[in-house]
Amino acid sequence: MALEDILPQVEAKMRKAIDALKHELSTVRTGRAAPSLVEELEIDAYGAPTPLVSLAAISAPEPRQIVIQPWDRGLIKAIEKAILASDLGLTPSNDGNIIRIPLPPLTEERRKELVKVIHKLAEEGRVAIRHARTETIGKIKKIEHVSEDEKKKGEKDIQKVHDEHLKLVDAAVKAKEAEIMEV
């Protein structure tokens, strides 16, 4: 493996870590309704756990309400049960055709808990980025027929990419924290 091939690979790994973090952050509840809050809920449908997004149309017609319209009306009870069993703290109501989930305003205490959750998710993202850096630097050290100066330059380049991606993690967390703390 050539030294110039390594940098794009580590950038791709770090970008995947950022994308995964952003996806995780989108599932954390804020004061606003977002379909991503419930899309990944596992519903016992047809004898197998299935993500809600593949069983129903999910929308947020109002800032404080999520509407779920199952494609099979027989699943309404199972969807309600899964929402109640989740750790979202939401109470669904149905009219036989659709499920409405009103989002109550977050309390200050709950906001602080959610901020702790996003900081934990951010640390997981940072660890993934650091792991990619460490793994890649190990690969660089094993490359033969490359001068020590080139290896050091490669390590510095990887460190720059690492630092840039950590800044992206911090920016994503700061934005989500501001969104959560907004009253």
Backbone as a ProteinNet text record, in pm:
[ID]
protein_1_A
[PRIMARY]
MALEDILPQVEAKMRKAIDALKHELSTVRTGRAAPSLVEELEIDAYGAPTPLVSLAAISAPEPRQIVIQPWDRGLIKAIEKAILASDLGLTPSNDGNIIRIPLPPLTEERRKELVKVIHKLAEEGRVAIRHARTETIGKIKKIEHVSEDEKKKGEKDIQKVHDEHLKLVDAAVKAKEAEIMEV
[TERTIARY]
84.9	0	89.3	58.4	138.5	91.9	184.9	157.2	46.7	44.5	-56.5	-197	-206.5	-337.3	-401.9	-319.2	-367.7	-453.2	-413.3	-485.4	-632.4	-664.5	-807	-886.5	-821.4	-890.5	-924.9	-828.4	-854.4	-957.4	-954.3	-1055.6	-1194.9	-1206.1	-1335.9	-1385.1	-1294.9	-1333.9	-1381.7	-1309.8	-1345.6	-1477.1	-1498.9	-1624.2	-1741.9	-1720.2	-1825.8	-1858.4	-1756.1	-1778.8	-1862.1	-1832.5	-1909.1	-2053	-2071.2	-2206.7	-2286.8	-2222	-2289.9	-2329.1	-2240.3	-2270.1	-2389.2	-2390.6	-2500.8	-2633	-2627.9	-2750.1	-2796.8	-2704.7	-2739.5	-2796.6	-2734.9	-2783.4	-2924.2	-2955.3	-3088.6	-3197.5	-3161.3	-3261.5	-3282.5	-3201	-3218.6	-3329.6	-3421.9	-3538.8	-3502.8	-3554.7	-3540.4	-3680.6	-3696.7	-3828.8	-3920.4	-3862.8	-3941.9	-3970.8	-4082	-4117.3	-4032.8	-3980.2	-3903.8	-3931.8	-3963.5	-3991.1	-3876.1	-3752.2	-3637.1	-3640.7	-3722.3	-3733.3	-3788.9	-3879.4	-3946.8	-3918.3	-3848.7	-3826.7	-3762	-3667.9	-3592.4	-3653.9	-3770	-3834.5	-3865	-3833.5	-3861	-4005	-4081.3	-4221.2	-4232.2	-4304.4	-4327.9	-4437.3	-4395.8	-4491.5	-4468.6	-4574.3	-4570	-4468.5	-4452.8	-4365.3	-4218.1	-4182.9	-4041.8	-4030.7	-3926	-3907.1	-3871.7	-3946.4	-3930.8	-3924.3	-3833.3	-3829.1	-3960.1	-4005.5	-4131.9	-4134.1	-4020	-4015.1	-4056.2	-4040.4	-4079.9	-4223.6	-4293.9	-4432.3	-4535	-4487.1	-4582.7	-4521.1	-4609.4	-4566.3	-4557.8	-4444.4	-4422.7	-4401.7	-4475	-4459.7	-4471.6	-4430.6	-4442.6	-4514.6	-4649.4	-4724	-4721.6	-4697.1	-4689.7	-4559.3	-4511.5	-4383.9	-4385.1	-4501.3	-4507.6	-4590.2	-4594.8	-4673.4	-4613.1	-4611.3	-4569.3	-4692.7	-4710.4	-4824.1	-4769.4	-4823.7	-4782.6	-4905.3	-4892.7	-5003.1	-4956.3	-4993.3	-4949.5	-5014.6	-4940.5	-4995.4	-5090.5	-5071.8	-5162.7	-5224.3	-5355.6	-5422.4	-5415.8	-5391.6	-5381.6	-5258.7	-5166.1	-5042.2	-5051.2	-5162.9	-5174.4	-5144.7	-5201.3	-5178.8	-5031.3	-4968.5	-4826.8	-4738	-4771	-4693.4	-4709.8	-4834.2	-4858.8	-4781.1	-4783.8	-4714.5	-4563.8	-4505.6	-4362	-4325.3	-4409.4	-4382.9	-4388.6	-4488.2	-4500.3	-4382.6	-4333.8	-4223.7	-4088.3	-4079.3	-3951.6	-3916.7	-3792.3	-3748.1	-3769.9	-3857.9	-3882.7	-3974.1	-4051.1	-4142.3	-4260.1	-4307	-4417.2	-4542.2	-4658.5	-4785.8	-4864.7	-4876.4	-4949.6	-5100.4	-5174.2	-5319.9	-5358.5	-5459.4	-5498.7	-5648.4	-5686.6	-5828.4	-5874.5	-5795.5	-5829.7	-5758.9	-5717.5	-5647.5	-5504	-5487.5	-5353.8	-5322.3	-5192.4	-5146	-5087.3	-5131.7	-5077.7	-4995.9	-4878.4	-4793.8	-4766.4	-4833.7	-4804.4	-4671.8	-4588.3	-4460	-4472.8	-4469.1	-4475.7	-4344.9	-4349.6	-4225.6	-4130.1	-4001.4	-3901.6	-3881.6	-3866.4	-3834	-3684.5	-3644.1	-3501.5	-3417.9	-3470.8	-3398.5	-3380	-3485.4	-3478.7	-3382.5	-3380.6	-3287.1	-3142.8	-3114	-2977.9	-2941.6	-3038.1	-3014.7	-2982.8	-3058.8	-3035.4	-2899.8	-2856.2	-2724	-2616.6	-2636.2	-2540.9	-2538.2	-2654.9	-2663.7	-2586.8	-2604.7	-2534.7	-2384.1	-2342.4	-2198.7	-2140.5	-2218.4	-2174.3	-2162.5	-2261.8	-2256.5	-2136.7	-2109.4	-1995.7	-1865.1	-1854	-1731.1	-1712.3	-1821.8	-1812.7	-1762.3	-1809.1	-1761.9	-1614.2	-1571.8	-1429.8	-1343.1	-1390.7	-1314.8	-1299.4	-1405.8	-1398	-1296.2	-1293.7	-1198.1	-1055.5	-1036.3	-902.4	-855.9	-948.7	-914.8	-868.4	-937.8	-898.6	-758.4	-730.3	-597	-490.7	-512.2	-413.2	-386.7	-493.1	-481.5	-400	-427.4	-359.3	-212.7	-182.6	-42.6	34.1	-30.9	31.7	63.4	-27.9	-3.5	114.1	121	230	364.9	372.4	499.4	545.8	452.4	486.7	525	499.7	529.4	680.6	718.4	860.8	893.4	1022.2	1072.8	1021.4	996.8	956.6	1045.5	1096.7	1188	1115.3	1193.3	1136.8	1070.7	1130.7	1072.7	933.5	917.2	786.7	684.4	730.6	641.7	596.1	689.3	655	557.7	580.7	489.5	350.3	344.7	216	144.1	219.5	159.1	105.1	179.6	133	5.6	1.6	-118.3	-239.5	-218.3	-327.9	-372.3	-277.2	-311.5	-396.1	-362.7	-442	-585.8	-599.8	-733.2	-809.3	-739.8	-798.4	-851	-768.3	-807.6	-927.5	-929.3	-1042	-1172.1	-1164.7	-1285.1	-1331.6	-1238.3	-1278.9	-1350.5	-1307	-1375.9	-1518.1	-1534.7	-1669.7	-1759.1	-1703.1	-1779.3	-1822.6	-1728.6	-1759.5	-1867.9	-1859.7	-1958.9	-2097.4	-2103.4	-2232	-2293.8	-2209.9	-2259.3	-2306.6	-2229.2	-2266.2	-2401.4	-2421.7	-2547.6	-2664.5	-2644.2	-2751.3	-2779.8	-2674.5	-2692.9	-2773.6	-2742.5	-2817.3	-2963.8	-2986.6	-3123.5	-3201	-3135.4	-3201	-3229.6	-3134.7	-3149.3	-3241.1	-3273.8	-3363.3	-3503.2	-3558.3	-3690.1	-3798.2
-118.4	0	124.5	217.4	339.3	444.5	529.3	633.6	727.9	761.4	854.5	793.5	659.7	593.9	594.7	612.8	601.3	720.6	841.8	961.8	962.5	933.7	930.8	823.8	711.9	605.7	650.8	714.8	759	872	958.7	1064.5	1003.7	898.5	832.8	770.3	706.9	647	754.2	864.6	971.9	1037.6	1050.2	1107.3	1017.3	884.9	791.6	807.6	830.4	851.2	977.9	1083.9	1209.2	1186.5	1115.5	1088	1006.4	906.6	824.6	910.1	999.4	1087.6	1177.5	1236.1	1324.1	1247.8	1123.1	1041.2	1015.8	980.5	956.7	1083	1196.5	1322.2	1354.7	1316.2	1346.9	1268.3	1159.2	1079.6	1128	1222.5	1276.9	1380.8	1370.3	1457.2	1600.6	1693.2	1834.3	1887.1	2014.8	2072.4	2062.7	2037.2	2032.3	1889.3	1871.5	1739.7	1710.3	1588.5	1544.7	1396.1	1356.8	1215.5	1123	1173.8	1089.6	1040.8	1103.8	1059.1	917.5	882.8	753.3	658.7	703.9	621.8	487.1	483.7	361.2	272.1	310.5	225.8	89.2	-15.1	-151.9	-188.1	-228.4	-266.3	-417	-489.1	-631	-643.3	-659.3	-666.5	-794.6	-866.8	-988.6	-1088.8	-1091.5	-1189.7	-1153.1	-1032.8	-992.2	-845.6	-808.5	-667	-589	-482.9	-404.9	-256.8	-180.9	-36.8	30.1	125.4	193.9	259.8	312.1	384.5	295.3	162.6	75.6	24.6	70.6	27.6	139	265.1	376.4	502.5	594.7	728.8	812.2	878.2	956.4	1101.1	1191.6	1333.2	1417.5	1541.9	1638.1	1760.7	1757.2	1867.6	1995.5	1979	2093.7	2084	2196.3	2193.1	2102.8	2074.9	1993.5	1865.4	1812	1691.4	1606	1475.7	1378.3	1297.7	1274.1	1195.6	1071.6	955.9	828.2	766.9	738.5	677	540	432.8	298.5	256.6	181.5	132.5	16.6	-51.5	-158.8	-117.2	-91.2	-41.3	-141.2	-267.4	-369.2	-351.7	-269.4	-248.3	-132.2	-62	57.1	24.9	-84.9	-120.7	-153.1	-225.5	-262	-137.3	-41.3	82.9	162.7	173.5	244.6	180.5	48.9	-24.6	2.9	3.2	27.3	170.3	266.4	406.9	422.1	359.6	367.5	297.5	187.4	111.6	179.2	270.6	336.7	433.3	480.8	574.7	720.1	742.7	879	958.2	888.6	957.6	1021.6	958.6	1013	927.5	991.5	921.1	938.4	829.7	839.5	829.8	884	866.4	832.7	746.7	710.5	726.4	747.9	760.9	644.5	536.3	419.9	418	534.7	542.1	591	691	747.5	762.6	772.2	791.8	931.6	1005.1	1139.2	1133.6	1195.1	1200.7	1346.5	1399.8	1538.4	1541.7	1638.4	1652.6	1760.9	1721.2	1823	1902.3	2025.8	2102.1	2032.5	2040.2	1976.8	2057.6	1987.4	2055.5	2086.2	2176.7	2212.7	2089.9	2009	1888.6	1791.7	1771.8	1681	1735.7	1865.8	1926.6	1895.6	1908.4	1880.7	1733.8	1644.3	1501.4	1475.6	1540.7	1522.7	1577	1685.7	1740.7	1639	1572.5	1468.2	1355.1	1319.3	1212.6	1251.4	1374.6	1412.3	1423.3	1461.1	1464.6	1323	1226.7	1086.9	1038.8	1072.5	1035.7	1100.3	1226	1297	1228.6	1184	1116.9	986.7	915.9	793.9	827.3	938.9	982.7	1018.5	1089	1125.1	999.9	901.5	776.9	707.2	705.4	642.8	715.1	846.8	924.7	898.6	897.4	870.2	730.3	635.8	498	490.9	560.8	562.6	621.4	728	790	692.7	630.9	539.5	421.8	366	251.6	289.7	406.7	451.2	482.4	544.9	573.5	442.6	342	209.4	152.5	171.4	124.1	198.4	329.1	409.1	360	330.6	286.2	153.2	71.2	-59.8	-55.3	57.2	67.2	59.8	-21.9	-35.4	49.2	74.4	149.3	293.3	351.8	492.5	556	675.3	741.3	781.7	798.3	840.3	978	1066.9	1200.1	1192.6	1105.2	1090.1	1031	938.8	879.8	987.1	1070.7	1178.1	1276	1308.6	1399.3	1337.1	1207.9	1137.7	1141.2	1122	1126.5	1266.4	1368.9	1506.8	1534.6	1486.2	1504.6	1437.1	1317.8	1244.6	1318.5	1374.1	1450.2	1572.3	1638.7	1755	1713.5	1603.2	1552.9	1516.4	1453.8	1416.7	1540.5	1644.9	1767.2	1834.1	1834.7	1893.5	1819.2	1685.9	1607.7	1623.5	1640	1665.2	1799.8	1897.6	2027.2	2011.4	1924.5	1899	1834.8	1742.3	1680.3	1788	1873.8	1979.8	2074	2107.2	2196.9	2131.9	2003	1932.6	1925.7	1899.7	1890.1	2026.5	2128.7	2264.4	2305.1	2273.7	2307.5	2231.2	2102.2	2021.6	2067.7	2101.9	2149.9	2280.1	2370.3	2496.4	2468.6	2370.4	2335.3	2279.1	2197	2138	2243.4	2330.7	2428	2544.9	2556.6	2663	2641.2	2742.7	2730.7	2782.8
0	0	0	-87.3	-100.1	0.4	36.7	134.6	88.1	-40.6	-91.9	-97.3	-88.9	-88.4	50.1	152.2	290	332.1	296.2	340.5	296.9	170.2	132.1	208.8	241.3	315.2	456.8	523.9	660.9	661	560.4	550.8	536.7	455.3	435.8	566.4	642.1	770.6	867	871.5	963.8	921.7	790.7	740.9	778.7	772.6	812.5	960.5	1042	1185.4	1207.8	1131.8	1143	1099.1	987	937.5	1038.9	1099.6	1200.1	1320.5	1361.1	1473.5	1441	1321.7	1284	1280.4	1234.7	1233.1	1375.7	1464.2	1604.6	1669	1639.5	1696.9	1648.5	1525.3	1472.3	1544.3	1610.5	1681.3	1824.7	1869.9	2004.4	1999.7	2092.1	2092.7	2130.9	2055.9	2090.4	2118.2	2128.5	2152.9	2032.5	1914.1	1790.6	1749	1680.7	1628.1	1505.5	1500	1383.6	1362.5	1239.7	1213.5	1254.7	1251.8	1285.4	1430.1	1514.6	1654.5	1664.7	1575.5	1586.2	1469.1	1367.1	1247.6	1277.1	1370.1	1395.6	1503.9	1558.7	1660.3	1601.4	1677.5	1632.2	1667.6	1566.9	1584.4	1559	1647.1	1623.3	1518.8	1394.2	1284.2	1205.4	1181.6	1100.5	1155	1287.2	1349.7	1353.1	1313.3	1314.9	1354.1	1427.8	1459.3	1332.1	1307.6	1185.4	1220.5	1156.4	1184.1	1140.7	1220.9	1194.4	1056.6	1012.7	885.3	767.7	781.6	671.1	684.1	789.2	808.6	795.8	794	797.5	738.7	703.8	662.5	790.1	810.6	932.1	892.1	957.5	924.9	1051.3	1039.1	1148.9	1095.3	1089	1030.7	1114.9	1244.6	1335.6	1414	1467.6	1541.2	1664.2	1718.9	1840.8	1822.3	1701	1679.2	1567.9	1593.2	1491.9	1455.1	1326.1	1278.4	1208	1248	1188.2	1123.3	994.4	921.4	871.4	945.3	904.5	773.2	695.1	569.4	595	709.1	749.8	883.1	882.7	1004	1119.5	1089.4	1193.6	1281.9	1239	1315.3	1414.1	1417.5	1502.7	1648.4	1699.8	1841.1	1865.6	1773.8	1790.7	1788.3	1702.7	1694.5	1823.9	1871.1	1997.6	2112	2116.9	2222.6	2218.7	2098.9	2085.1	2126	2092.8	2130.2	2281.9	2345.1	2490.6	2559.6	2501.6	2561.7	2539.9	2443.4	2415.4	2527.6	2527.4	2631.2	2590.5	2493	2445	2538.1	2618.2	2709.4	2637.6	2530.7	2451.3	2469.2	2458.9	2471.2	2341.4	2264	2136.9	2156.8	2061.3	2059.4	1915.8	1900.1	1763.8	1745.7	1620.4	1587.2	1499.5	1498.1	1416.2	1282.5	1233.1	1104.4	1119.7	1203.9	1222.1	1370.8	1398.5	1535.5	1544.8	1643.5	1667.7	1796.7	1791.7	1910.5	1942.5	2045.6	2086	2162.2	2131.8	2201	2307.3	2433.3	2538	2541.7	2587.8	2598.3	2696.2	2666.5	2752.7	2880.4	2991.3	3116.9	3116.9	3202	3211.2	3248.3	3339.6	3382.5	3265.9	3187.3	3072.4	2966.9	2948.1	2852.9	2892.4	3021.5	3069.1	3051.2	3072.4	3049.3	2901.8	2813.6	2669.4	2627.3	2688.6	2658	2697.8	2812.1	2853.3	2751.7	2701	2601	2474.7	2427.6	2304	2327.2	2446.3	2474.5	2475.3	2522.5	2519.5	2374.1	2292.5	2151	2081.8	2118	2059.1	2096.3	2220.1	2262.3	2184.8	2158.1	2076.8	1935.9	1880	1748.7	1751.8	1857.3	1871.5	1881.7	1957.6	1973.5	1838	1758.9	1626	1538.4	1546	1466.4	1514.7	1646.8	1701	1663.6	1667.1	1630.8	1485	1397.6	1255.7	1240.9	1315.7	1310.6	1358.7	1473.9	1532	1439	1385.8	1294.5	1170	1117	995.5	1021.7	1134	1166.8	1182.9	1239	1249.4	1112.4	1017.1	880	817.7	841.8	784.3	835.8	963.2	1022.3	964.7	915.6	860.5	712.8	646.9	503.8	482.7	387.5	355.4	233.8	213.6	98	94.3	211.4	220.5	326.1	296.8	390.3	518.4	624.9	753.5	741.9	662.6	644.7	582.5	483.5	419.5	516.5	599.7	699.4	799	844	938.7	874.5	746.8	676.2	666.4	636.9	630.3	764	873.2	1006.8	1037.1	996.9	1019.1	940.1	815.7	732.2	796.4	848.5	913	1038.8	1112.1	1232.8	1196.4	1083.8	1039.3	1008.8	935	900.1	1028	1121	1250.9	1322.6	1330.5	1400.4	1333.5	1199.1	1126	1157.5	1162.4	1188.6	1333.4	1426.5	1565	1576.2	1496.4	1495.9	1442	1341.4	1287.8	1394.1	1473.5	1582.6	1680.8	1720.3	1816.4	1763	1633.9	1573.4	1572.9	1538.3	1534.8	1674.6	1773.7	1911.5	1961.2	1929.5	1974.4	1914	1785.4	1719.2	1782.5	1809.2	1868.3	2011.4	2084.5	2222	2222.6	2130.1	2121.4	2087.5	1999.7	1959.7	2079.4	2161.3	2277.2	2384	2409.9	2517.1	2481.2	2351.2	2304.8	2362.5	2424.8	2488.2	2395.8
[MASK]
+++++++++++++++++++++++++++++++++++++++++++++++++++++++++++++++++++++++++++++++++++++++++++++++++++++++++++++++++++++++++++++++++++++++++++++++++++++++++++++++++++++++++++++++++++++++

